[in-house]
């Protein structure tokens, strides 16, 4: 306001940080990038993290962002995002993978299978949570086929994962990941599960160990009664395990229902932008 009436004031540190973060998440990398959002405990915030990071990258970087529900046990990504004009899922896409990878396929063909988020400009590939777990399981080759299609048509692929770290679906996702994001709340069991997951990846193989060391941890204050000290304790506990740790404040708009970045409080949106920038620094 002062600049508009003739003063010449430089932006403050907070405004410069926001501008820098916007530039980071606006990048287009050479070749597709895959981000796996993980935690071995349910309710740790994997789906909100997948949705809101997808919205950040799409809002500032433009189209070409896919959120994919790779969950064999009642994945909720589809329930927390808008549904398109159909009810198709990855199970309808999979038989069409070869055709979609063919020379004659077009990007508009994906609209038959993904659900476009009109407000925030990314797409969602749903699972089928109505099916029993054994009916939702995919083979490693199925994950390869779906990922090949996603990598052909999207520049960023964010994968919401299940809780079974021994499942072939989960392990093959890690094999395709360029970066992992550990989602956790301030609950002790969520935080401990995320830390144990990073330690297990360190022991799996050299590539997985590198992903663990370069990981980003997003600590969501899901409990409104959690104190700043509770949040700081979880953040500090991860500092030696991950490349960056970002805290997200409590926001009523994240508790239930559809998740939209634009509906969050400004401070929460700024925190998710910082989380996206942390991820972007590792891609």
N, C-alpha and C positions, 0 to 999 in steps of 0.2 A: 504494500500500500504506500509506504514511504517512497519507494522507488518510482511509483507512478506519478507522484506529485513533485518529482524533481530531485530527490536525494539519490545518492549512488552508494548503496549498501551491498557489500558482498554477502553471499549466502553463509549461514552459520555451519558449524560442523555437522549437525544433524541433517540439515538439508543437503549438504555435500555428500554425506553418506548415502542418503536416499538416491541421489542422482547417480552416484557410482554404482549402486546396486541395480538400478534400472538399466544401466548400460550393460552390466554383466549378464543379466537374464535376457537381454535383447539379442545376444549373439546368435549367429547361425554357424554351427560347427561344420567342418568339412566331413560329411558322412553322418549317418544316424548315430544317436547316442541312446543308450538304454540305462535306466535308473531303476533299481529294485528297492522297494520299500519293505523293510523286514522287521520282525520281532516274533519270537516264538510263543508269545502270550496273546490271546484274544483280548480285544478292548484296549490295546496299547496305543491306538491312534494311527494305525497303518492306513486305513481308508481315508480319514480326513487329511492326512499328510499327502497321500497320492492325489486326491482331488484338488487340494489348494495349491500344491506345487504345480500341478498341470495348469491351473488357472493363472498362476503367476507367469509361467513361461509363455502361455498363449497370449495373455493380455499384453505383455511387453515385447515379445518376440514375433508375434503373428501366428498364423496357422501352422499346421503340421505337428500337432502335439496329440498323442494318444495316451489315454489312461486305460490299462488293461487289467482285468480282474483274473488273476492266476490263482484261484482259491478253490480247493476241492471240497471245502466244508462251509457251505452257506455264505459265500462271499457277498458283501453288502454294497459293493461299489455301485451297482445298478440301482439300489434302493436310495442312495444318497445323491444321485444325479438325475438329470432330466431324461425321460424316455422319448425316443424318436417316434416316427409314425409306424413302427413295427416292433416286434418283441424278439427279434433275432439276437443270438448270442454267438460266442466263439464256436459253439457246436454246429451252428449252421455255416459259419465261415470255413471251418476246417476242411469239409469235403470239396470246397471251391478253391483251396489254396493253389493247386497247380494252375488252374485257369487264371487266377489273379496274379500269378507270377509270370504268366505268358506275355508275349510281346503285344498281343492285341488288347490286353486289359487296360482300363483307364482308371484314374483316381476316383472318378465319380462312382465307379462300381462299388466302392467300399461303403457307400451310403446305404446299401442293402443290409449291412451287417453291423455298422457302428451307430452310436447314438450321439448326434451332434449337440453340443451345449451352446445354444444360440447366444446366450448372454456373454459367455466367457471364451468362446471360440476354440474349444478343444473337443476331441471325440472320445467316446467311451466304448470299449469292447467289454460287454457284460459276460458274466458266467451265468449258470442256471441254479440259483440257490434253492429252488423248489425240489431239485433232485437229491437223492441220497448220495452220500459221499462217494460210495463205490461207483456210482454212475457218472460222477463228475471228474474222476481221475483221468488224466491224460498221460500218454507215454512221452518219453523224451523226444521221440521223433515228431510227435504232434506239436510240442513246444517249439521245436526247430522250424516247423512249417509255419506256424502262426507268427513267430518272430520274423521269418523271412518276408512274409507279406507285410507286416508292420514296418520293417526296415525299408522296404521298397517305397512305401507311400508316406512315411512320417519321418521328421527330422529328430523328434524326441519321443521316446517310449518310456512311460512311467508305469511300473508293474506293481500292483497291489497284491501281496502274497498271502498265502495261508500260514498256518501255525506249525505244520509238520515239516521240520527241517530235514527229515530223512526221505521225504516224498520225492520221486523223480521229477515231478513238476517244479518243486522248489529248487532242487539241485541244478536242474537244467537252466532255470532262470538265472541263477548265480553265474553259470558258465557264459551266459550272454551279456551279463551286466558290465557296463563301463564304470559304474559307481553304485554303491549301496547307501541307503539312508536308513538309519535305525530310528524308528518311531517309538517313543515311550511317553508315559505320563509320570507324575511324581510318585505313583504307587511303588512300593519297594519291589513287589513281584515283577512288575513291568520293567523297571530299571535293571533288576538283576537278570531277567531273561535276555534283555538286549545285550548286556555285558557278556553273558555266557555265550551268546551267539557269535559275537566278535572273536572271542577266544577260540571257539570251535573252528571258525574260518581260518584263523591263524595256523591251525594244525592241519587243515584239509589239504592244501597244496599251495605252491608259491603264488599263483595268481589270486586265489582266494585270500591269502594272507595280505597281499598288496591291496586288495579291495577293502579289507578290514582296516588297514592302517590309513587308507585315504578316505574313510567313511565320514559321513556327516550324521550327527545325532540331532534329532528334533525333539525337544522336551516340551510337551504340551501340558499346561496347567488345566487338566480336565476337572479337577476338584476346586470349586470356588473357595473352599475352606483352607486350601493349601497356602502356606505362608511364603513370603519371599525367601525365607531361610530354607524351606523345603525344596523350592525350585533350585536354589543355588547349590544345595547339597547334591542333587542329581547331576546338575551341570558339571560341577567340580569333579564328581566321580568318574565322568566320562573323558575328562580332558586328556588323560594319558592313553586312552584307548582309540580315539578318533582324531581326524584332522581338524574338524570344527564341531562345536556344539552351539545350538541356537535354542533359545527359550521362547515359547509362545504363551502370551498371557491368556487367562480365562476369558472366554467370550460365549455368551448365551446362544449366539447364532450357530455355534459349533456343536451344541449338545445333542440335537436330534434333527431329523428331517433332512431336506435337501441342503447341500452345502454350496454356498456361493461366496466367492471372495469379496464381491462388491457389497454384500450384506454385513460384513464384519465391521467392527469399530475401526477407526483409522489407525489406532495403535496396533491392533491385531494385524491389519493389512500390512503395515510397515514391518512387523515381525516376520510375516510370511515372505515378504520381499527379501528380507535379510537371509531367510532360510534358502530361498531360491538362489541368491547370490553365492551363498556358501557352496551349494551344489555346483553351480556354474564354474566356480574356481577350480573344481576338480575334473572337469570334462575335457 
